[in-house]
Amino acid sequence: MIADIEELSSAEAIERVVEFMSTLPTENGWNSFQPLRLYEGFWTFPHFLESIILAQHRFKPKPGDIFLCSAPKSGTTWLKALSFAIVTRNLYDTSNSPLLTKGPHHCVPNMVGFEYKPDVRQPGIPLIPTHAPYHCLPKSVLGSDDVKVVYICRDPKDAFVSMFHFAANRRPKENEHIAIEEAFELFCLGRSVFGPAWDHILGYWKASQERPEKVIFEEEQGGVVKTLIDLCSFENLSNLDVNKTGKRHEDDDEATNRTFFRKGKVGDWQNHLTPEMANRLDNIVEQKLSGT
């Protein structure tokens, strides 16, 4: 059972979770570096899922923690940069911010592998990013009044196009290329990373209605202080040397910083999807989010 891993050692808990994940349904259609696994109604990669399950049962938040939540390719990099700039505004100005020399994913690392780290937070930075759906956040976070949750969402059509290109860049060379039509079909079926996309959005939206003091729900392109948004703008971040040549992790040749900065344009889906594809996805989202 997964529910009883709270009292196990880290090694025992990890072993139990890995064994459990091997029993879950899989989806190989994206031809990515790992097959997707289905857990509690959503699909994701095992290297994400291990940390999500462990955190659900074992993560201990600190008062003042802020969870930065998003589906993949929905403004995560921008949300990290903006949040970091806000919480460190009394430490740095726009001329000496660490964002000028380090990528946002380095300044605000995610929870992957948290069980192996003494602390997932950077010293003095209360930001913890995750792609987990709301119902899969750590139980300790869901039950806490001292932890805030910020969620950003994006037009699913744009999110899909960004996801398709990102997955292509991360695909092992020996894996066959997947056509955008095939990927679109999987996305519409909800079989994408942290999909179904509409369920991801709906979970956080409902939480923001039920607990507005805890969950802040924001659509991409919301207004913020000009000096901070200038620092964290796509144009500025994507043109920094660290985001052109740097890597998210020094031992990962595939996850270069530039893969997180493709276009950053609202409406770029029009250059990739046919009107029929766009209408189909719009209808799915409208149906799934009806009443919100």
Rosetta silent file (secondary structure, phi, psi, omega in degrees, C-alpha in Angstrom):
SEQUENCE: MIADIEELSSAEAIERVVEFMSTLPTENGWNSFQPLRLYEGFWTFPHFLESIILAQHRFKPKPGDIFLCSAPKSGTTWLKALSFAIVTRNLYDTSNSPLLTKGPHHCVPNMVGFEYKPDVRQPGIPLIPTHAPYHCLPKSVLGSDDVKVVYICRDPKDAFVSMFHFAANRRPKENEHIAIEEAFELFCLGRSVFGPAWDHILGYWKASQERPEKVIFEEEQGGVVKTLIDLCSFENLSNLDVNKTGKRHEDDDEATNRTFFRKGKVGDWQNHLTPEMANRLDNIVEQKLSGT
SCORE:     score description
SCORE:     0.000 S_00000001
   1 L     0.000  143.708  177.690    0.000    0.000    0.000 S_00000001
   2 L   -82.082  -29.856 -172.500    1.128    3.568   -0.752 S_00000001
   3 L   -63.330  -18.860 -175.107   -0.841    5.149    2.083 S_00000001
   4 L  -103.350   21.685 -176.602    1.475    3.758    4.761 S_00000001
   5 H   -84.749   -3.663 -177.933    4.795    5.106    3.429 S_00000001
   6 H   -58.530  -37.679 -172.643    4.874    8.036    5.862 S_00000001
   7 H   -94.008   -0.805 -178.906    6.715    6.055    8.508 S_00000001
   8 L   -80.666  161.781  171.404    9.164    4.259    6.216 S_00000001
   9 L   -68.739  164.373  179.929   12.772    5.271    5.653 S_00000001
  10 H   -57.416  -46.045 -178.354   13.462    7.213    2.454 S_00000001
  11 H   -61.937  -42.484 -179.899   14.960    4.165    0.762 S_00000001
  12 H   -67.935  -40.138 -179.949   12.008    1.968    1.730 S_00000001
  13 H   -64.959  -43.673  179.106    9.470    4.590    0.651 S_00000001
  14 H   -61.997  -44.799  179.323   11.148    5.072   -2.723 S_00000001
  15 H   -60.504  -42.020  179.900   11.276    1.320   -3.307 S_00000001
  16 H   -64.151  -41.676 -178.519    7.585    0.995   -2.430 S_00000001
  17 H   -69.235  -42.898  179.003    6.596    3.817   -4.785 S_00000001
  18 H   -61.391  -41.420  177.869    8.697    2.521   -7.692 S_00000001
  19 H   -63.309  -42.914  179.276    7.138   -0.917   -7.264 S_00000001
  20 H   -62.806  -43.042 -177.480    3.664    0.629   -7.191 S_00000001
  21 H   -62.439  -29.540 -178.793    4.298    2.693  -10.342 S_00000001
  22 L   -66.435  -14.953 -179.165    5.216   -0.436  -12.280 S_00000001
  23 L   -94.205   -4.556 -173.762    1.597   -1.602  -11.922 S_00000001
  24 L   -83.587  152.310  175.811    0.043    1.537  -13.439 S_00000001
  25 L   -59.331  149.061 -177.689   -1.369    1.818  -16.996 S_00000001
  26 E  -123.332  158.563  175.537    1.087    3.215  -19.560 S_00000001
  27 E  -137.265  119.306 -176.664    0.921    5.324  -22.723 S_00000001
  28 L  -106.782    3.583 -169.529    3.799    5.190  -25.224 S_00000001
  29 L   -63.284  -24.273 -178.120    2.281    7.187  -28.072 S_00000001
  30 L   -78.608   -9.380 -179.226    4.374   10.328  -27.604 S_00000001
  31 L    52.834   38.271 -178.198    7.605    8.380  -28.264 S_00000001
  32 L   -90.313 -169.558 -174.664    9.253   10.435  -25.547 S_00000001
  33 L   -73.872  -15.143  174.758   12.115    9.516  -23.242 S_00000001
  34 L  -145.031  150.625  172.141    9.723    7.687  -20.897 S_00000001
  35 L   -73.218  152.522  175.758    6.213    6.237  -21.271 S_00000001
  36 E   -78.211  149.881  175.302    3.446    8.068  -19.454 S_00000001
  37 E  -119.101  143.904 -179.923    1.842    6.487  -16.384 S_00000001
  38 E   -97.355  121.529 -178.772   -1.775    6.978  -15.276 S_00000001
  39 E  -140.682  122.734  177.181   -2.206    7.936  -11.618 S_00000001
  40 L    49.270   41.930  172.643   -5.324    9.306   -9.925 S_00000001
  41 L    89.612    1.729  177.824   -6.821   10.411  -13.219 S_00000001
  42 E  -134.571  158.967 -178.412   -3.804   12.064  -14.847 S_00000001
  43 E  -105.873  140.037  173.766   -0.864   10.985  -17.003 S_00000001
  44 E  -161.747  172.425  179.851    2.763   11.810  -16.355 S_00000001
  45 L   -77.765  147.249  179.659    6.335   10.570  -16.595 S_00000001
  46 H   -55.656  -35.919 -176.701    7.633    8.223  -13.888 S_00000001
  47 H   -69.679  -25.355  170.976   10.425   10.618  -12.863 S_00000001
  48 H   -78.216  -45.138 -171.561    7.769   13.233  -12.035 S_00000001
  49 H   -63.138  -38.674  179.436    5.337   10.762  -10.543 S_00000001
  50 H   -55.524  -48.126 -178.814    7.777    9.291   -8.039 S_00000001
  51 H   -68.282  -35.981  179.991    8.311   12.690   -6.420 S_00000001
  52 H   -63.993  -46.399 -179.322    4.602   13.555   -6.536 S_00000001
  53 H   -65.835  -44.605  178.888    3.573   10.385   -4.713 S_00000001
  54 H   -61.253  -42.590 -179.452    6.359   10.692   -2.159 S_00000001
  55 H   -67.336  -35.700  178.314    5.495   14.342   -1.558 S_00000001
  56 H   -52.293  -39.029 -172.071    1.799   13.543   -1.182 S_00000001
  57 H  -105.834  -17.751 -169.559    2.585   11.469    1.878 S_00000001
  58 H  -127.443   -9.938 -176.922    5.913   12.746    3.193 S_00000001
  59 L   -73.021  137.074  178.862    6.413   16.427    2.362 S_00000001
  60 L  -116.885  107.456 -179.134    6.464   18.807    5.336 S_00000001
  61 L   -74.657  162.766  173.934    5.675   22.424    4.409 S_00000001
  62 L  -112.482  147.629  176.736    6.916   25.481    6.248 S_00000001
  63 L   -55.307  132.661 -179.618    4.712   28.446    7.165 S_00000001
  64 L    93.847   -4.890  175.921    4.847   30.941    4.324 S_00000001
  65 L   -59.404  145.966  177.547    5.620   28.400    1.601 S_00000001
  66 E  -127.023  115.494  177.700    4.222   29.327   -1.799 S_00000001
  67 E   -87.685  125.323  177.877    3.466   26.556   -4.296 S_00000001
  68 E   -99.654  109.226 -169.990    3.795   27.663   -7.925 S_00000001
  69 E  -116.439  141.568 -179.885    1.510   25.383   -9.897 S_00000001
  70 E  -166.983  153.946  167.145    0.965   24.989  -13.620 S_00000001
  71 L   -76.674  157.217  179.154    0.438   22.426  -16.313 S_00000001
  72 L   -57.888  144.723  176.196    3.509   21.942  -18.537 S_00000001
  73 L    60.558   36.202 -179.213    4.117   24.617  -21.186 S_00000001
  74 L  -123.586   24.737 -179.911    1.616   26.981  -19.596 S_00000001
  75 L   102.761   16.344 -177.301    3.876   29.779  -18.417 S_00000001
  76 H   -58.401  -48.450 -177.396    5.875   27.858  -15.806 S_00000001
  77 H   -61.897  -43.178  178.948    9.208   29.503  -16.625 S_00000001
  78 H   -65.101  -42.533  179.630    7.663   32.974  -16.571 S_00000001
  79 H   -62.518  -40.979  176.967    5.818   32.265  -13.298 S_00000001
  80 H   -61.344  -48.456 -177.645    9.058   31.104  -11.681 S_00000001
  81 H   -62.746  -46.095 -178.045   10.953   34.180  -12.849 S_00000001
  82 H   -64.983  -44.453 -179.771    8.231   36.614  -11.829 S_00000001
  83 H   -64.310  -41.549  178.261    7.689   35.017   -8.414 S_00000001
  84 H   -62.021  -43.812  179.932   11.424   34.935   -7.739 S_00000001
  85 H   -62.457  -36.876 -179.029   11.736   38.613   -8.687 S_00000001
  86 H   -69.879  -48.789 -174.785    8.867   39.517   -6.355 S_00000001
  87 H   -74.634  -15.812  178.844   10.038   37.624   -3.255 S_00000001
  88 L  -109.043   15.003 -173.921   13.640   38.840   -3.688 S_00000001
  89 L   -64.448  -22.431  177.200   12.801   42.453   -4.584 S_00000001
  90 L   -88.873   -6.497  178.874   14.300   43.684   -1.283 S_00000001
  91 L  -101.306  -35.258 -176.007   17.514   41.730   -1.908 S_00000001
  92 L  -134.023  156.369  167.979   18.173   42.541   -5.562 S_00000001
  93 L  -111.806 -173.830 -174.434   17.218   45.113   -8.138 S_00000001
  94 L   -71.953   -5.576  179.462   16.925   44.621  -11.880 S_00000001
  95 L   -95.131  -18.285 -177.639   20.663   45.214  -12.350 S_00000001
  96 L  -131.838   18.298  179.330   21.944   42.423  -10.085 S_00000001
  97 L   -63.404  139.204  174.411   19.157   39.865   -9.993 S_00000001
  98 H   -56.393  -21.211  178.926   20.332   36.224  -10.148 S_00000001
  99 H   -64.284  -16.902  178.825   17.909   35.884  -13.057 S_00000001
 100 H   -78.004  -20.699 -176.849   20.467   37.716  -15.186 S_00000001
 101 L  -123.543   -8.618  179.529   23.040   34.937  -14.768 S_00000001
 102 L  -132.198  146.496  177.586   20.941   31.871  -13.904 S_00000001
 103 L   -70.606  154.598  178.207   17.912   30.356  -15.568 S_00000001
 104 H   -55.806  -33.014 -179.306   14.547   30.521  -13.761 S_00000001
 105 H   -73.533  -19.963  174.764   14.604   26.735  -13.315 S_00000001
 106 H   -83.329  -38.729  179.251   17.930   27.066  -11.498 S_00000001
 107 H   -69.485  -32.850 -178.780   16.710   29.922   -9.295 S_00000001
 108 L  -131.931   80.545 -177.439   13.512   28.039   -8.449 S_00000001
 109 L   -69.148  151.197 -178.357   14.159   24.265   -8.746 S_00000001
 110 L   -84.649 -174.940 -172.906   11.215   21.893   -8.862 S_00000001
 111 L   -87.763   -2.072 -178.722   10.324   19.066   -6.497 S_00000001
 112 L   -58.057  126.174 -179.503   11.659   16.223   -8.631 S_00000001
 113 L    78.671   18.768 -175.144   13.927   14.145   -6.408 S_00000001
 114 H   -60.014  -28.322 -178.115   12.886   16.011   -3.246 S_00000001
 115 H   -65.775  -19.533 -178.719   13.304   12.823   -1.210 S_00000001
 116 H   -96.726   -3.027 -175.057   17.027   12.940   -1.956 S_00000001
 117 L  -109.252  147.098  174.892   17.458   16.614   -0.995 S_00000001
 118 L   -67.278  -29.162  179.158   17.750   18.168    2.473 S_00000001
 119 L  -161.375  131.547 -179.568   15.404   20.957    1.321 S_00000001
 120 L   -78.620  -14.667 -178.096   13.689   21.641   -2.000 S_00000001
 121 L   -86.442  146.902  167.878   13.695   25.379   -1.313 S_00000001
 122 L   -72.969  147.387 -178.724   16.550   27.717   -2.118 S_00000001
 123 L   -52.726  123.328  177.688   17.797   29.410    1.099 S_00000001
 124 L    77.580    2.008 -178.373   15.401   32.186    2.035 S_00000001
 125 L  -113.817  112.909 -173.737   13.162   31.537   -0.994 S_00000001
 126 L   -85.814   20.787 -172.837    9.745   30.048   -0.071 S_00000001
 127 E   -94.203  130.705  179.499    8.876   29.049   -3.652 S_00000001
 128 E  -133.029  104.521 -178.558    8.101   25.437   -4.568 S_00000001
 129 E   -86.613  148.626  176.555    7.028   24.786   -8.183 S_00000001
 130 E  -156.842  152.383  172.484    5.115   21.719   -9.312 S_00000001
 131 L   -97.596    1.252 -174.901    3.063   20.457  -12.245 S_00000001
 132 L   -61.032  140.986  171.829    0.959   18.228   -9.976 S_00000001
 133 L   -60.605  159.892 -175.068   -2.832   18.519  -10.255 S_00000001
 134 H   -57.138  -44.490 -175.637   -4.448   20.167   -7.243 S_00000001
 135 H   -70.208  -10.570  179.054   -5.763   16.942   -5.739 S_00000001
 136 H  -105.683    9.353  171.129   -2.252   15.457   -5.922 S_00000001
 137 L   -65.555  159.780  178.468   -0.502   18.208   -3.992 S_00000001
 138 L   -52.573  137.948  179.743    0.997   17.060   -0.676 S_00000001
 139 H   -58.013  -34.016  179.845   -1.747   16.281    1.835 S_00000001
 140 H   -66.278  -27.961  178.545    0.053   18.508    4.309 S_00000001
 141 H   -79.222  -43.730  179.998   -0.280   21.413    1.876 S_00000001
 142 H   -60.520  -31.466 -177.579   -3.954   20.832    1.093 S_00000001
 143 L   -94.877    4.233 -175.136   -4.727   20.888    4.802 S_00000001
 144 L  -101.779  140.040  173.471   -2.606   23.909    5.702 S_00000001
 145 L   -93.717   -5.060 -176.233   -3.751   27.510    6.073 S_00000001
 146 L   -98.433   -0.653 -178.972   -0.132   28.717    6.148 S_00000001
 147 L  -115.801  131.540  178.765    0.752   27.650    2.588 S_00000001
 148 E  -101.305  153.901  178.958   -0.385   29.572   -0.483 S_00000001
 149 E  -126.561  124.687  175.872   -0.952   28.179   -3.963 S_00000001
 150 E  -112.804  128.792 -178.040   -0.511   30.242   -7.145 S_00000001
 151 E  -124.068  134.384  176.127   -1.776   28.722  -10.393 S_00000001
 152 E  -119.280  139.718  178.280   -1.231   29.935  -13.941 S_00000001
 153 E  -130.585  169.518 -173.528   -3.046   28.571  -16.991 S_00000001
 154 L  -145.791  154.548  173.973   -2.867   29.032  -20.725 S_00000001
 155 L   -51.046  121.092 -177.913   -5.024   28.477  -23.789 S_00000001
 156 H   -55.463  -27.436  179.052   -4.798   24.677  -24.251 S_00000001
 157 H   -66.081  -45.739  177.133   -4.166   25.152  -27.986 S_00000001
 158 H   -66.664  -39.465  179.512   -0.998   27.148  -27.316 S_00000001
 159 H   -62.069  -40.993  179.104   -0.021   24.776  -24.511 S_00000001
 160 H   -62.608  -47.157 -178.452   -0.352   21.800  -26.862 S_00000001
 161 H   -60.286  -44.157  178.258    1.805   23.362  -29.585 S_00000001
 162 H   -63.591  -40.743  179.386    4.529   24.221  -27.067 S_00000001
 163 H   -63.688  -40.891  179.996    4.324   20.738  -25.580 S_00000001
 164 H   -60.343  -46.801 -179.577    4.627   19.137  -29.009 S_00000001
 165 H   -68.758  -38.865  179.276    7.808   21.056  -29.839 S_00000001
 166 H   -64.317  -43.970  179.314    9.283   20.525  -26.375 S_00000001
 167 H   -62.977  -37.205  178.528    8.625   16.774  -26.554 S_00000001
 168 H   -63.660  -38.264  179.077   10.264   16.645  -29.994 S_00000001
 169 H   -70.753  -26.046 -177.609   13.391   18.289  -28.579 S_00000001
 170 H   -95.755   -5.395 -176.198   13.485   15.831  -25.682 S_00000001
 171 L   -70.543  131.744  175.368   12.793   12.714  -27.738 S_00000001
 172 L   -56.612  144.160 -175.516   15.668   10.201  -27.840 S_00000001
 173 L   -60.101  -29.174 -178.090   17.274   10.110  -31.271 S_00000001
 174 L   -78.719  -12.078 -179.866   16.449    6.433  -31.679 S_00000001
 175 L   -85.158  140.538 -178.689   12.705    7.066  -31.182 S_00000001
 176 L   -67.793  142.175  177.753   10.549    7.680  -34.237 S_00000001
 177 L   -65.510  138.720  176.760    9.215   11.210  -34.770 S_00000001
 178 L  -101.580  132.852 -179.968    5.527   11.612  -33.944 S_00000001
 179 L   -70.226  152.540 -178.415    3.411   13.700  -36.306 S_00000001
 180 H   -62.753  -30.595  178.123    1.568   16.675  -34.855 S_00000001
 181 H   -65.416  -39.075  177.813   -1.742   15.066  -35.853 S_00000001
 182 H   -67.012  -44.449  179.155   -0.936   11.988  -33.752 S_00000001
 183 H   -63.108  -38.983  179.815    0.132   14.095  -30.788 S_00000001
 184 H   -63.198  -40.682  178.867   -3.014   16.204  -31.120 S_00000001
 185 H   -61.557  -44.088  177.922   -5.195   13.102  -31.012 S_00000001
 186 H   -62.947  -41.282 -179.928   -3.503   11.966  -27.799 S_00000001
 187 H   -62.363  -43.049  179.667   -3.890   15.456  -26.307 S_00000001
 188 H   -66.659  -25.942  175.906   -7.612   15.497  -27.131 S_00000001
 189 L   -82.877   -4.057 -178.855   -7.953   12.108  -25.435 S_00000001
 190 L    86.354    4.544 -175.798   -6.316   13.568  -22.342 S_00000001
 191 L   -96.343   68.989  177.927   -3.214   11.416  -22.785 S_00000001
 192 L  -135.475  172.824 -177.082   -0.538   14.070  -22.449 S_00000001
 193 L   -63.103  118.741 -175.259    1.928   15.057  -19.743 S_00000001
 194 L    61.281   27.371  174.103   -0.199   15.971  -16.714 S_00000001
 195 L   -91.466  166.386    5.480   -3.290   15.624  -18.877 S_00000001
 196 L   -68.289  137.744 -176.263   -6.156   15.843  -19.306 S_00000001
 197 H   -60.313  -39.446 -177.026   -5.336   19.553  -19.573 S_00000001
 198 H   -68.823  -33.581  177.148   -8.907   20.649  -18.818 S_00000001
 199 H   -68.613  -35.490  177.747   -9.036   18.588  -15.613 S_00000001
 200 H   -61.293  -48.504  179.151   -5.785   20.208  -14.483 S_00000001
 201 H   -62.707  -46.193 -174.974   -7.276   23.680  -14.992 S_00000001
 202 H   -63.267  -38.265 -179.503  -10.621   22.740  -13.455 S_00000001
 203 H   -60.656  -45.322 -179.877   -9.081   21.324  -10.282 S_00000001
 204 H   -73.948  -35.036  178.629   -7.278   24.550   -9.452 S_00000001
 205 H   -62.652  -45.808  179.058  -10.187   26.747  -10.542 S_00000001
 206 H   -60.847  -41.889  179.542  -12.565   24.928   -8.191 S_00000001
 207 H   -63.636  -36.505  179.979  -10.055   25.230   -5.352 S_00000001
 208 H   -68.574  -27.088  176.926   -9.718   28.969   -6.015 S_00000001
 209 H   -79.436  -37.877 -178.278  -13.490   29.327   -5.683 S_00000001
 210 H   -78.431  -33.706 -177.326  -13.727   27.225   -2.539 S_00000001
 211 L  -136.201   67.122 -175.807  -10.616   28.657   -0.854 S_00000001
 212 L   -62.545  -22.638  178.051   -9.798   32.024   -2.472 S_00000001
 213 L   -74.946  -15.169 -177.220   -7.581   32.971    0.460 S_00000001
 214 L  -107.629  -40.069 -173.348   -5.351   29.985   -0.320 S_00000001
 215 E  -111.930  119.501  177.149   -5.444   29.483   -4.103 S_00000001
 216 E  -103.697  117.198 -175.487   -4.693   32.340   -6.514 S_00000001
 217 E  -105.914  121.473 -174.413   -5.802   31.457  -10.049 S_00000001
 218 E  -133.376  130.470  172.562   -4.276   33.589  -12.817 S_00000001
 219 E   -81.071  144.484  178.982   -4.532   33.431  -16.574 S_00000001
 220 L   -55.946  147.226 -179.383   -1.284   34.079  -18.423 S_00000001
 221 L    86.791   13.198  176.481   -0.742   37.711  -19.476 S_00000001
 222 L   -66.811  157.533 -177.191   -2.096   39.201  -16.217 S_00000001
 223 L   -79.291  141.535  178.245   -0.884   42.694  -15.250 S_00000001
 224 L  -145.044  174.290 -179.920    2.046   43.147  -12.842 S_00000001
 225 L   -58.086  133.461 -170.454    4.500   45.844  -11.805 S_00000001
 226 H   -61.238  -43.624 -176.910    6.278   47.087  -14.941 S_00000001
 227 H   -63.543  -36.137  179.491    9.888   46.888  -13.737 S_00000001
 228 H   -73.288  -40.772 -179.031    9.448   43.279  -12.667 S_00000001
 229 H   -69.458  -30.391  175.507    7.631   42.221  -15.803 S_00000001
 230 H   -64.397  -43.382  178.241   10.331   43.871  -17.918 S_00000001
 231 H   -62.433  -40.149 -173.128   12.973   41.821  -16.108 S_00000001
 232 H   -97.688    9.007 -178.785   10.930   38.647  -16.453 S_00000001
 233 L   -65.252  153.229  178.042    9.602   39.211  -19.960 S_00000001
 234 H   -57.351  -43.104 -177.152   10.052   36.473  -22.530 S_00000001
 235 H   -61.823  -43.505 -178.435   12.091   38.805  -24.716 S_00000001
 236 H   -69.538  -50.682 -177.084   14.503   39.705  -21.928 S_00000001
 237 H   -63.620  -42.116 -176.080   14.926   36.217  -20.460 S_00000001
 238 H   -68.785  -20.837 -179.304   15.255   34.466  -23.823 S_00000001
 239 L   -93.839   -3.304  176.538   18.025   36.854  -24.904 S_00000001
 240 L   -73.473  142.125 -178.696   20.197   36.319  -21.829 S_00000001
 241 H   -56.778  -39.735 -176.832   23.319   34.241  -22.500 S_00000001
 242 H   -62.225  -29.804 -179.555   22.498   31.842  -19.659 S_00000001
 243 H   -92.740   -3.614  172.911   19.200   30.973  -21.340 S_00000001
 244 H   -94.224  -36.256 -172.342   20.803   30.584  -24.765 S_00000001
 245 H  -122.090  -15.782 -175.784   23.685   28.305  -23.780 S_00000001
 246 L   -76.914  172.963  179.252   23.119   27.155  -20.186 S_00000001
 247 E  -125.364  148.990  178.375   21.602   23.901  -18.937 S_00000001
 248 L   -63.910  -43.374  175.402   18.953   23.279  -16.305 S_00000001
 249 L  -128.926  136.399 -176.323   21.169   20.596  -14.769 S_00000001
 250 L   -62.138  -25.412 -177.893   24.877   20.311  -15.508 S_00000001
 251 L   -97.078   11.221 -178.603   24.588   16.533  -15.949 S_00000001
 252 L  -121.076  101.147 -177.533   21.636   16.733  -18.361 S_00000001
 253 L   -73.233  -19.126 -176.435   22.665   17.477  -21.931 S_00000001
 254 L   -83.075  -39.183 -174.336   19.068   17.340  -23.180 S_00000001
 255 L   -86.454   64.912  176.570   17.422   19.888  -20.835 S_00000001
 256 E   -75.309  151.731 -177.592   19.181   23.004  -22.092 S_00000001
 257 H   -59.623  -33.360 -175.370   17.712   26.315  -20.981 S_00000001
 258 H   -65.704  -21.757  178.579   16.915   27.356  -24.543 S_00000001
 259 H   -68.074  -16.643  179.007   14.343   24.526  -24.857 S_00000001
 260 H   -91.330    0.014  179.959   12.200   26.427  -22.348 S_00000001
 261 L  -129.103   88.503  179.970   12.178   29.550  -24.549 S_00000001
 262 L   -95.865  -71.421  178.266   10.633   28.830  -27.937 S_00000001
 263 L  -129.694  -42.016 -179.334    8.295   31.701  -28.870 S_00000001
 264 L    66.276   29.206 -176.697    6.213   32.683  -25.860 S_00000001
 265 L  -105.874  133.660  172.106    3.495   34.066  -28.133 S_00000001
 266 L   -73.957  129.218  178.416   -0.227   33.979  -27.413 S_00000001
 267 L    90.476    6.815  179.372   -2.036   32.553  -30.439 S_00000001
 268 H   -65.104  -17.279  179.314    0.963   30.815  -32.030 S_00000001
 269 H   -56.208  -26.752 -178.053   -1.245   27.733  -32.355 S_00000001
 270 H   -63.209  -20.180  178.666   -2.657   29.325  -35.532 S_00000001
 271 H   -86.591   -2.529 -173.597    0.644   28.547  -37.266 S_00000001
 272 L  -131.403  -28.422 -176.587    0.389   24.833  -36.459 S_00000001
 273 L  -105.474  142.162  173.953   -3.248   23.738  -36.075 S_00000001
 274 L   -74.502  160.468  176.446   -5.885   23.595  -38.778 S_00000001
 275 H   -56.132  -35.552  179.878   -9.211   25.374  -38.098 S_00000001
 276 H   -66.177  -41.521  178.320  -10.804   21.943  -37.677 S_00000001
 277 H   -64.342  -44.132 -179.739   -8.258   20.933  -35.041 S_00000001
 278 H   -61.804  -43.992  179.899   -8.697   24.225  -33.189 S_00000001
 279 H   -64.013  -38.922  179.809  -12.490   23.911  -33.204 S_00000001
 280 H   -62.752  -46.787 -178.766  -12.318   20.359  -31.928 S_00000001
 281 H   -68.404  -39.673  176.719  -10.116   21.287  -28.985 S_00000001
 282 H   -58.414  -42.413 -179.244  -12.158   24.419  -28.237 S_00000001
 283 H   -66.211  -39.607  177.972  -15.321   22.310  -28.114 S_00000001
 284 H   -62.275  -48.928 -178.075  -13.729   19.773  -25.781 S_00000001
 285 H   -63.500  -42.450  179.522  -12.505   22.478  -23.412 S_00000001
 286 H   -60.809  -40.995  179.678  -15.844   24.325  -23.516 S_00000001
 287 H   -67.471  -45.549 -176.041  -17.679   21.122  -22.663 S_00000001
 288 H   -69.900  -31.894 -177.539  -15.291   20.096  -19.891 S_00000001
 289 L  -100.972   14.044 -179.450  -15.164   23.567  -18.310 S_00000001
 290 L   -56.724  132.012  178.570  -18.862   24.283  -18.707 S_00000001
 291 L    92.891   -2.850 -179.426  -20.231   26.217  -15.758 S_00000001
 292 L   -93.227    0.000    0.000  -16.909   27.677  -14.626 S_00000001
